[in-house]
């Protein structure tokens, strides 16, 4: 089957490059257009991938400077303040995935979709590590008939650098969002000051100091589960594997409370773990979304709509690929 090339905006960066390579490993024939701020770097990435071409984009042009060149989907791996990629995708009826925006930056994307809702799928891909929290959590809540509280604690190893674009994203998000969007007792609030400080225990039981983070996971999980309280806390430090002398990893602690199928109070604590760190886990989510958007997964491409990542990622496949990479969803003690 023929597929038009996927345009990777920021494809020469750390996450974009890894996402393209992950997709290439699964689908050897899928073509790419690799766009980056450094043309020489983009050309090197394209050469390494094969069946890929480096392109120089003009964000001020309606066609991005691509003319009549065919494109199958657009994925943006850096902040796209002018919405150049989304405008291009919207005009051509293409699916679009962005992973770098913050929860406060979604209004322009939603407005674009609302004015042309049948143009193509638009994915608000800035869940933490692109589905790594939401997909496992929504599988874990199946043990409950009612979810009261969801607490997420994400630990990024201090040695787990994601490249310049990731650093720019975090700097921008931290500057713009000193308070953290949180759902508490049925209402959305903004935690700040001392209320924004948090603690959670890592996989090995170490207590981690964290701060609230305005992840779009909060509103997605609250809406999907009906939980009256949802909070997301983020910390940078030493991962559990590195504390025991092994290479860095990334971990996401998921604490759930509610009622089980027998009407009894239930509390659970799990961890999503990936031995490679945050970048390969992000790339896995990106890959699965692009497979769904384009039909690379063997099904008809996703229909036009506005999506969270977890609405496109097939849980069983996600968990299988996570385990194949040496990770998994671990059950942890409550105490």
BALOBA-1460 file (C-alpha; in Angstrom, 3 decimals):
// residues 335
<rec num="1" residu="x" x="0.000" y="0.000" z="0.000"/>
<rec num="2" residu="x" x="1.239" y="3.503" z="-0.867"/>
<rec num="3" residu="x" x="1.526" y="6.123" z="1.875"/>
<rec num="4" residu="x" x="2.284" y="9.790" z="1.354"/>
<rec num="5" residu="x" x="5.223" y="11.048" z="3.444"/>
<rec num="6" residu="x" x="4.738" y="12.141" z="7.031"/>
<rec num="7" residu="x" x="5.992" y="15.678" z="7.617"/>
<rec num="8" residu="x" x="8.024" y="15.756" z="10.836"/>
<rec num="9" residu="x" x="8.304" y="19.383" z="11.942"/>
<rec num="10" residu="x" x="11.292" y="19.320" z="14.262"/>
<rec num="11" residu="x" x="12.129" y="15.873" z="12.965"/>
<rec num="12" residu="x" x="15.852" y="16.447" z="13.355"/>
<rec num="13" residu="x" x="15.499" y="17.053" z="17.114"/>
<rec num="14" residu="x" x="15.910" y="14.361" z="19.749"/>
<rec num="15" residu="x" x="12.249" y="13.340" z="20.088"/>
<rec num="16" residu="x" x="11.382" y="13.846" z="16.414"/>
<rec num="17" residu="x" x="14.351" y="11.806" z="15.241"/>
<rec num="18" residu="x" x="13.624" y="8.993" z="17.687"/>
<rec num="19" residu="x" x="9.944" y="8.973" z="16.731"/>
<rec num="20" residu="x" x="10.799" y="8.727" z="13.045"/>
<rec num="21" residu="x" x="13.273" y="5.923" z="13.694"/>
<rec num="22" residu="x" x="10.763" y="4.041" z="15.847"/>
<rec num="23" residu="x" x="8.159" y="4.304" z="13.099"/>
<rec num="24" residu="x" x="10.742" y="3.292" z="10.486"/>
<rec num="25" residu="x" x="11.608" y="0.144" z="12.475"/>
<rec num="26" residu="x" x="7.949" y="-0.868" z="12.403"/>
<rec num="27" residu="x" x="7.116" y="0.261" z="8.865"/>
<rec num="28" residu="x" x="10.120" y="0.085" z="6.564"/>
<rec num="29" residu="x" x="8.395" y="1.699" z="3.596"/>
<rec num="30" residu="x" x="6.845" y="4.777" z="5.199"/>
<rec num="31" residu="x" x="8.414" y="7.955" z="3.708"/>
<rec num="32" residu="x" x="9.301" y="11.054" z="5.721"/>
<rec num="33" residu="x" x="9.863" y="14.744" z="5.170"/>
<rec num="34" residu="x" x="12.296" y="15.870" z="7.878"/>
<rec num="35" residu="x" x="12.082" y="19.559" z="8.716"/>
<rec num="36" residu="x" x="14.359" y="21.257" z="11.202"/>
<rec num="37" residu="x" x="15.974" y="24.575" z="12.008"/>
<rec num="38" residu="x" x="19.350" y="23.210" z="10.914"/>
<rec num="39" residu="x" x="19.175" y="21.938" z="7.322"/>
<rec num="40" residu="x" x="22.466" y="20.068" z="7.573"/>
<rec num="41" residu="x" x="21.233" y="18.204" z="10.631"/>
<rec num="42" residu="x" x="17.915" y="17.447" z="8.937"/>
<rec num="43" residu="x" x="19.748" y="16.063" z="5.918"/>
<rec num="44" residu="x" x="21.829" y="13.802" z="8.158"/>
<rec num="45" residu="x" x="18.716" y="12.440" z="9.884"/>
<rec num="46" residu="x" x="17.011" y="11.863" z="6.524"/>
<rec num="47" residu="x" x="20.055" y="10.017" z="5.222"/>
<rec num="48" residu="x" x="20.181" y="7.787" z="8.307"/>
<rec num="49" residu="x" x="16.479" y="6.961" z="8.028"/>
<rec num="50" residu="x" x="16.396" y="6.234" z="4.325"/>
<rec num="51" residu="x" x="13.299" y="6.874" z="2.210"/>
<rec num="52" residu="x" x="13.288" y="10.344" z="3.751"/>
<rec num="53" residu="x" x="14.004" y="13.851" z="2.530"/>
<rec num="54" residu="x" x="15.111" y="16.947" z="4.413"/>
<rec num="55" residu="x" x="12.984" y="20.014" z="3.709"/>
<rec num="56" residu="x" x="13.284" y="23.679" z="4.575"/>
<rec num="57" residu="x" x="9.906" y="25.055" z="5.635"/>
<rec num="58" residu="x" x="8.584" y="28.578" z="5.219"/>
<rec num="59" residu="x" x="6.113" y="29.028" z="8.076"/>
<rec num="60" residu="x" x="4.782" y="32.238" z="6.528"/>
<rec num="61" residu="x" x="3.630" y="30.467" z="3.374"/>
<rec num="62" residu="x" x="0.278" y="28.703" z="3.180"/>
<rec num="63" residu="x" x="1.970" y="25.713" z="1.575"/>
<rec num="64" residu="x" x="4.963" y="25.862" z="3.992"/>
<rec num="65" residu="x" x="7.120" y="26.186" z="0.898"/>
<rec num="66" residu="x" x="6.291" y="22.617" z="-0.128"/>
<rec num="67" residu="x" x="4.274" y="23.586" z="-3.191"/>
<rec num="68" residu="x" x="2.137" y="20.723" z="-4.492"/>
<rec num="69" residu="x" x="4.242" y="18.057" z="-2.785"/>
<rec num="70" residu="x" x="2.125" y="15.268" z="-1.315"/>
<rec num="71" residu="x" x="1.960" y="14.911" z="2.480"/>
<rec num="72" residu="x" x="0.106" y="12.253" z="4.453"/>
<rec num="73" residu="x" x="0.180" y="13.694" z="7.977"/>
<rec num="74" residu="x" x="1.856" y="16.450" z="9.994"/>
<rec num="75" residu="x" x="3.607" y="15.929" z="13.331"/>
<rec num="76" residu="x" x="5.007" y="18.925" z="15.237"/>
<rec num="77" residu="x" x="7.780" y="18.297" z="17.752"/>
<rec num="78" residu="x" x="8.427" y="21.899" z="18.737"/>
<rec num="79" residu="x" x="6.339" y="24.883" z="19.744"/>
<rec num="80" residu="x" x="4.522" y="26.176" z="16.655"/>
<rec num="81" residu="x" x="3.332" y="29.603" z="17.802"/>
<rec num="82" residu="x" x="1.993" y="30.576" z="14.372"/>
<rec num="83" residu="x" x="0.142" y="27.245" z="13.940"/>
<rec num="84" residu="x" x="1.820" y="26.925" z="10.557"/>
<rec num="85" residu="x" x="1.684" y="23.140" z="10.601"/>
<rec num="86" residu="x" x="-1.932" y="23.007" z="11.733"/>
<rec num="87" residu="x" x="-3.029" y="25.593" z="9.160"/>
<rec num="88" residu="x" x="-1.296" y="23.580" z="6.433"/>
<rec num="89" residu="x" x="-2.882" y="20.317" z="7.613"/>
<rec num="90" residu="x" x="-6.299" y="21.933" z="7.997"/>
<rec num="91" residu="x" x="-6.201" y="23.388" z="4.493"/>
<rec num="92" residu="x" x="-5.276" y="20.050" z="2.947"/>
<rec num="93" residu="x" x="-7.528" y="17.864" z="5.086"/>
<rec num="94" residu="x" x="-4.592" y="16.116" z="6.776"/>
<rec num="95" residu="x" x="-4.299" y="14.721" z="10.311"/>
<rec num="96" residu="x" x="-2.160" y="16.784" z="12.682"/>
<rec num="97" residu="x" x="-0.348" y="15.884" z="15.898"/>
<rec num="98" residu="x" x="1.335" y="18.411" z="18.184"/>
<rec num="99" residu="x" x="3.176" y="17.346" z="21.349"/>
<rec num="100" residu="x" x="4.819" y="20.564" z="22.574"/>
<rec num="101" residu="x" x="1.997" y="22.924" z="23.538"/>
<rec num="102" residu="x" x="0.824" y="23.527" z="27.087"/>
<rec num="103" residu="x" x="-2.672" y="23.297" z="28.501"/>
<rec num="104" residu="x" x="-2.948" y="27.094" z="28.281"/>
<rec num="105" residu="x" x="-2.070" y="27.056" z="24.567"/>
<rec num="106" residu="x" x="-4.868" y="24.858" z="23.240"/>
<rec num="107" residu="x" x="-7.341" y="27.637" z="22.373"/>
<rec num="108" residu="x" x="-5.839" y="28.445" z="18.929"/>
<rec num="109" residu="x" x="-5.797" y="24.757" z="17.983"/>
<rec num="110" residu="x" x="-9.372" y="24.243" z="19.123"/>
<rec num="111" residu="x" x="-10.517" y="27.385" z="17.285"/>
<rec num="112" residu="x" x="-8.876" y="26.136" z="14.080"/>
<rec num="113" residu="x" x="-10.607" y="22.780" z="14.447"/>
<rec num="114" residu="x" x="-13.998" y="24.334" z="15.240"/>
<rec num="115" residu="x" x="-13.968" y="26.366" z="12.049"/>
<rec num="116" residu="x" x="-13.216" y="23.330" z="9.893"/>
<rec num="117" residu="x" x="-14.071" y="20.225" z="11.951"/>
<rec num="118" residu="x" x="-14.229" y="17.870" z="8.982"/>
<rec num="119" residu="x" x="-10.813" y="18.705" z="7.556"/>
<rec num="120" residu="x" x="-8.804" y="16.081" z="9.429"/>
<rec num="121" residu="x" x="-7.951" y="14.640" z="12.801"/>
<rec num="122" residu="x" x="-6.342" y="17.061" z="15.268"/>
<rec num="123" residu="x" x="-4.545" y="15.470" z="18.213"/>
<rec num="124" residu="x" x="-3.779" y="17.434" z="21.374"/>
<rec num="125" residu="x" x="-0.691" y="15.347" z="21.946"/>
<rec num="126" residu="x" x="0.721" y="17.046" z="25.019"/>
<rec num="127" residu="x" x="-0.316" y="14.444" z="27.524"/>
<rec num="128" residu="x" x="2.714" y="13.465" z="29.588"/>
<rec num="129" residu="x" x="4.992" y="11.448" z="27.307"/>
<rec num="130" residu="x" x="2.133" y="11.285" z="24.770"/>
<rec num="131" residu="x" x="-0.202" y="8.775" z="26.394"/>
<rec num="132" residu="x" x="2.194" y="7.064" z="28.804"/>
<rec num="133" residu="x" x="0.103" y="8.176" z="31.783"/>
<rec num="134" residu="x" x="-3.436" y="8.123" z="30.442"/>
<rec num="135" residu="x" x="-3.428" y="4.832" z="28.534"/>
<rec num="136" residu="x" x="-2.250" y="2.685" z="31.501"/>
<rec num="137" residu="x" x="-4.411" y="4.640" z="33.968"/>
<rec num="138" residu="x" x="-7.559" y="4.038" z="31.945"/>
<rec num="139" residu="x" x="-6.765" y="0.326" z="31.919"/>
<rec num="140" residu="x" x="-6.158" y="0.297" z="35.682"/>
<rec num="141" residu="x" x="-9.464" y="2.027" z="36.474"/>
<rec num="142" residu="x" x="-11.312" y="-0.974" z="35.045"/>
<rec num="143" residu="x" x="-10.874" y="-2.577" z="38.482"/>
<rec num="144" residu="x" x="-13.156" y="0.152" z="39.883"/>
<rec num="145" residu="x" x="-16.844" y="0.969" z="39.533"/>
<rec num="146" residu="x" x="-16.216" y="4.492" z="40.849"/>
<rec num="147" residu="x" x="-13.050" y="6.557" z="40.808"/>
<rec num="148" residu="x" x="-12.745" y="9.250" z="43.455"/>
<rec num="149" residu="x" x="-9.110" y="10.307" z="43.186"/>
<rec num="150" residu="x" x="-6.228" y="10.023" z="40.721"/>
<rec num="151" residu="x" x="-2.743" y="11.150" z="41.711"/>
<rec num="152" residu="x" x="0.066" y="11.077" z="39.170"/>
<rec num="153" residu="x" x="3.738" y="11.508" z="40.067"/>
<rec num="154" residu="x" x="6.171" y="11.660" z="37.144"/>
<rec num="155" residu="x" x="9.896" y="11.304" z="37.820"/>
<rec num="156" residu="x" x="12.368" y="12.349" z="35.131"/>
<rec num="157" residu="x" x="15.972" y="11.400" z="35.773"/>
<rec num="158" residu="x" x="18.242" y="14.438" z="35.933"/>
<rec num="159" residu="x" x="20.493" y="12.764" z="33.349"/>
<rec num="160" residu="x" x="17.570" y="12.277" z="30.958"/>
<rec num="161" residu="x" x="18.012" y="15.220" z="28.589"/>
<rec num="162" residu="x" x="15.608" y="15.457" z="25.666"/>
<rec num="163" residu="x" x="17.450" y="17.951" z="23.471"/>
<rec num="164" residu="x" x="17.153" y="21.725" z="22.968"/>
<rec num="165" residu="x" x="13.493" y="21.719" z="21.888"/>
<rec num="166" residu="x" x="12.440" y="19.838" z="25.028"/>
<rec num="167" residu="x" x="14.434" y="22.246" z="27.189"/>
<rec num="168" residu="x" x="12.761" y="25.196" z="25.447"/>
<rec num="169" residu="x" x="9.330" y="23.685" z="26.013"/>
<rec num="170" residu="x" x="9.911" y="23.223" z="29.736"/>
<rec num="171" residu="x" x="11.350" y="26.713" z="30.109"/>
<rec num="172" residu="x" x="8.315" y="28.210" z="28.340"/>
<rec num="173" residu="x" x="5.770" y="26.116" z="30.250"/>
<rec num="174" residu="x" x="7.419" y="26.813" z="33.611"/>
<rec num="175" residu="x" x="7.462" y="30.541" z="32.930"/>
<rec num="176" residu="x" x="3.836" y="30.688" z="31.822"/>
<rec num="177" residu="x" x="2.384" y="28.255" z="34.371"/>
<rec num="178" residu="x" x="3.685" y="28.824" z="37.874"/>
<rec num="179" residu="x" x="0.368" y="27.379" z="39.126"/>
<rec num="180" residu="x" x="-0.841" y="23.872" z="38.363"/>
<rec num="181" residu="x" x="-4.250" y="23.006" z="36.941"/>
<rec num="182" residu="x" x="-5.812" y="20.479" z="39.324"/>
<rec num="183" residu="x" x="-9.243" y="18.993" z="39.913"/>
<rec num="184" residu="x" x="-10.149" y="18.998" z="43.589"/>
<rec num="185" residu="x" x="-13.494" y="17.953" z="45.063"/>
<rec num="186" residu="x" x="-15.209" y="18.317" z="41.721"/>
<rec num="187" residu="x" x="-13.851" y="21.768" z="40.828"/>
<rec num="188" residu="x" x="-10.908" y="22.817" z="38.659"/>
<rec num="189" residu="x" x="-8.462" y="24.968" z="40.624"/>
<rec num="190" residu="x" x="-4.947" y="26.348" z="40.182"/>
<rec num="191" residu="x" x="-2.477" y="25.231" z="42.836"/>
<rec num="192" residu="x" x="0.253" y="27.725" z="43.647"/>
<rec num="193" residu="x" x="2.649" y="28.580" z="46.450"/>
<rec num="194" residu="x" x="2.877" y="25.929" z="49.161"/>
<rec num="195" residu="x" x="-0.236" y="24.238" z="47.782"/>
<rec num="196" residu="x" x="1.738" y="23.464" z="44.642"/>
<rec num="197" residu="x" x="4.375" y="21.477" z="46.527"/>
<rec num="198" residu="x" x="3.948" y="17.716" z="46.623"/>
<rec num="199" residu="x" x="5.574" y="14.454" z="47.634"/>
<rec num="200" residu="x" x="5.331" y="11.010" z="46.092"/>
<rec num="201" residu="x" x="7.242" y="7.771" z="46.483"/>
<rec num="202" residu="x" x="9.284" y="6.408" z="43.594"/>
<rec num="203" residu="x" x="9.269" y="2.760" z="42.558"/>
<rec num="204" residu="x" x="11.952" y="1.929" z="45.132"/>
<rec num="205" residu="x" x="10.053" y="3.724" z="47.893"/>
<rec num="206" residu="x" x="12.232" y="6.837" z="47.991"/>
<rec num="207" residu="x" x="10.257" y="9.973" z="48.859"/>
<rec num="208" residu="x" x="10.435" y="12.471" z="46.009"/>
<rec num="209" residu="x" x="9.828" y="16.209" z="46.316"/>
<rec num="210" residu="x" x="7.733" y="17.411" z="43.381"/>
<rec num="211" residu="x" x="5.758" y="20.359" z="42.098"/>
<rec num="212" residu="x" x="2.353" y="20.466" z="40.467"/>
<rec num="213" residu="x" x="2.384" y="20.476" z="36.676"/>
<rec num="214" residu="x" x="-0.430" y="21.648" z="34.399"/>
<rec num="215" residu="x" x="-0.652" y="18.552" z="32.261"/>
<rec num="216" residu="x" x="-3.627" y="18.092" z="29.972"/>
<rec num="217" residu="x" x="-3.769" y="14.577" z="31.465"/>
<rec num="218" residu="x" x="-5.671" y="16.146" z="34.364"/>
<rec num="219" residu="x" x="-8.705" y="17.197" z="32.326"/>
<rec num="220" residu="x" x="-8.592" y="14.100" z="30.127"/>
<rec num="221" residu="x" x="-8.554" y="11.667" z="33.042"/>
<rec num="222" residu="x" x="-11.137" y="13.640" z="35.032"/>
<rec num="223" residu="x" x="-13.510" y="13.650" z="32.067"/>
<rec num="224" residu="x" x="-12.934" y="10.016" z="31.116"/>
<rec num="225" residu="x" x="-13.311" y="8.625" z="34.655"/>
<rec num="226" residu="x" x="-15.518" y="11.138" z="36.452"/>
<rec num="227" residu="x" x="-12.922" y="11.429" z="39.225"/>
<rec num="228" residu="x" x="-13.606" y="14.401" z="41.489"/>
<rec num="229" residu="x" x="-9.932" y="14.858" z="42.318"/>
<rec num="230" residu="x" x="-7.039" y="14.590" z="39.844"/>
<rec num="231" residu="x" x="-3.563" y="16.025" z="40.253"/>
<rec num="232" residu="x" x="-0.307" y="15.732" z="38.363"/>
<rec num="233" residu="x" x="3.053" y="16.272" z="40.038"/>
<rec num="234" residu="x" x="6.431" y="16.375" z="38.345"/>
<rec num="235" residu="x" x="9.934" y="15.905" z="39.707"/>
<rec num="236" residu="x" x="13.449" y="15.801" z="38.324"/>
<rec num="237" residu="x" x="15.960" y="13.730" z="40.243"/>
<rec num="238" residu="x" x="17.570" y="10.313" z="40.424"/>
<rec num="239" residu="x" x="15.469" y="7.467" z="39.069"/>
<rec num="240" residu="x" x="15.008" y="4.257" z="41.032"/>
<rec num="241" residu="x" x="17.210" y="2.270" z="38.651"/>
<rec num="242" residu="x" x="20.096" y="4.715" z="38.929"/>
<rec num="243" residu="x" x="19.880" y="4.651" z="42.731"/>
<rec num="244" residu="x" x="20.721" y="0.957" z="42.535"/>
<rec num="245" residu="x" x="23.629" y="1.486" z="40.154"/>
<rec num="246" residu="x" x="21.867" y="0.859" z="36.844"/>
<rec num="247" residu="x" x="21.304" y="3.238" z="33.892"/>
<rec num="248" residu="x" x="18.691" y="6.002" z="34.084"/>
<rec num="249" residu="x" x="15.018" y="5.268" z="33.491"/>
<rec num="250" residu="x" x="11.717" y="7.104" z="33.680"/>
<rec num="251" residu="x" x="8.810" y="6.281" z="35.951"/>
<rec num="252" residu="x" x="5.238" y="7.454" z="36.431"/>
<rec num="253" residu="x" x="3.511" y="6.656" z="39.725"/>
<rec num="254" residu="x" x="-0.273" y="6.205" z="39.494"/>
<rec num="255" residu="x" x="-2.327" y="6.220" z="42.712"/>
<rec num="256" residu="x" x="-6.056" y="5.474" z="42.444"/>
<rec num="257" residu="x" x="-8.821" y="5.386" z="45.027"/>
<rec num="258" residu="x" x="-12.506" y="4.652" z="44.734"/>
<rec num="259" residu="x" x="-14.888" y="1.713" z="44.922"/>
<rec num="260" residu="x" x="-14.436" y="-1.777" z="43.493"/>
<rec num="261" residu="x" x="-16.998" y="-3.981" z="41.761"/>
<rec num="262" residu="x" x="-18.134" y="-5.400" z="45.113"/>
<rec num="263" residu="x" x="-18.876" y="-1.967" z="46.509"/>
<rec num="264" residu="x" x="-15.782" y="-1.952" z="48.720"/>
<rec num="265" residu="x" x="-13.258" y="0.835" z="49.090"/>
<rec num="266" residu="x" x="-10.275" y="0.206" z="46.826"/>
<rec num="267" residu="x" x="-6.885" y="1.903" z="46.664"/>
<rec num="268" residu="x" x="-4.153" y="0.909" z="44.243"/>
<rec num="269" residu="x" x="-0.659" y="2.099" z="43.432"/>
<rec num="270" residu="x" x="1.143" y="1.311" z="40.186"/>
<rec num="271" residu="x" x="4.079" y="2.580" z="38.155"/>
<rec num="272" residu="x" x="4.675" y="2.903" z="34.443"/>
<rec num="273" residu="x" x="8.355" y="2.173" z="33.858"/>
<rec num="274" residu="x" x="10.605" y="2.454" z="30.806"/>
<rec num="275" residu="x" x="14.311" y="1.579" z="31.068"/>
<rec num="276" residu="x" x="15.299" y="3.903" z="28.230"/>
<rec num="277" residu="x" x="13.975" y="7.085" z="29.795"/>
<rec num="278" residu="x" x="11.390" y="9.624" z="28.725"/>
<rec num="279" residu="x" x="12.338" y="9.992" z="25.046"/>
<rec num="280" residu="x" x="11.698" y="6.411" z="23.826"/>
<rec num="281" residu="x" x="8.449" y="6.271" z="25.798"/>
<rec num="282" residu="x" x="7.352" y="9.505" z="24.116"/>
<rec num="283" residu="x" x="8.387" y="8.167" z="20.708"/>
<rec num="284" residu="x" x="6.320" y="5.043" z="21.283"/>
<rec num="285" residu="x" x="3.181" y="7.098" z="21.844"/>
<rec num="286" residu="x" x="3.907" y="9.334" z="18.856"/>
<rec num="287" residu="x" x="4.430" y="6.282" z="16.662"/>
<rec num="288" residu="x" x="1.146" y="4.667" z="17.641"/>
<rec num="289" residu="x" x="-0.793" y="7.878" z="17.035"/>
<rec num="290" residu="x" x="0.754" y="8.370" z="13.595"/>
<rec num="291" residu="x" x="0.007" y="4.737" z="12.764"/>
<rec num="292" residu="x" x="-3.662" y="5.339" z="13.661"/>
<rec num="293" residu="x" x="-3.902" y="8.701" z="11.886"/>
<rec num="294" residu="x" x="-2.491" y="7.392" z="8.617"/>
<rec num="295" residu="x" x="-3.766" y="3.816" z="8.628"/>
<rec num="296" residu="x" x="-0.295" y="2.341" z="8.939"/>
<rec num="297" residu="x" x="-1.802" y="0.019" z="11.552"/>
<rec num="298" residu="x" x="-3.790" y="-1.710" z="8.813"/>
<rec num="299" residu="x" x="-7.125" y="-0.063" z="9.558"/>
<rec num="300" residu="x" x="-8.847" y="2.865" z="7.903"/>
<rec num="301" residu="x" x="-7.221" y="6.172" z="8.883"/>
<rec num="302" residu="x" x="-8.744" y="8.004" z="11.835"/>
<rec num="303" residu="x" x="-11.767" y="10.094" z="10.924"/>
<rec num="304" residu="x" x="-11.699" y="13.886" z="11.363"/>
<rec num="305" residu="x" x="-12.120" y="14.905" z="14.974"/>
<rec num="306" residu="x" x="-10.435" y="16.440" z="18.000"/>
<rec num="307" residu="x" x="-8.590" y="13.798" z="20.005"/>
<rec num="308" residu="x" x="-6.608" y="13.126" z="23.136"/>
<rec num="309" residu="x" x="-3.797" y="10.579" z="22.543"/>
<rec num="310" residu="x" x="-5.541" y="7.930" z="24.656"/>
<rec num="311" residu="x" x="-8.516" y="8.046" z="22.291"/>
<rec num="312" residu="x" x="-6.312" y="6.827" z="19.426"/>
<rec num="313" residu="x" x="-3.796" y="4.526" z="21.127"/>
<rec num="314" residu="x" x="-4.843" y="0.879" z="21.379"/>
<rec num="315" residu="x" x="-4.065" y="-0.131" z="25.011"/>
<rec num="316" residu="x" x="-3.123" y="-3.772" z="24.423"/>
<rec num="317" residu="x" x="-0.628" y="-2.840" z="21.703"/>
<rec num="318" residu="x" x="0.792" y="-0.017" z="23.818"/>
<rec num="319" residu="x" x="1.352" y="-2.302" z="26.811"/>
<rec num="320" residu="x" x="2.817" y="-5.039" z="24.596"/>
<rec num="321" residu="x" x="5.323" y="-2.634" z="23.065"/>
<rec num="322" residu="x" x="6.174" y="-1.235" z="26.492"/>
<rec num="323" residu="x" x="6.965" y="-4.729" z="27.771"/>
<rec num="324" residu="x" x="8.934" y="-5.558" z="24.621"/>
<rec num="325" residu="x" x="11.125" y="-2.527" z="25.359"/>
<rec num="326" residu="x" x="11.877" y="-3.858" z="28.845"/>
<rec num="327" residu="x" x="9.314" y="-1.711" z="30.645"/>
<rec num="328" residu="x" x="5.857" y="-2.333" z="31.976"/>
<rec num="329" residu="x" x="3.180" y="-1.408" z="34.469"/>
<rec num="330" residu="x" x="4.280" y="-2.440" z="37.943"/>
<rec num="331" residu="x" x="2.062" y="-3.070" z="40.970"/>
<rec num="332" residu="x" x="3.438" y="-1.283" z="44.054"/>
<rec num="333" residu="x" x="2.718" y="-1.557" z="47.760"/>
<rec num="334" residu="x" x="0.438" y="1.064" z="49.261"/>
<rec num="335" residu="x" x="2.473" y="1.416" z="52.451"/>
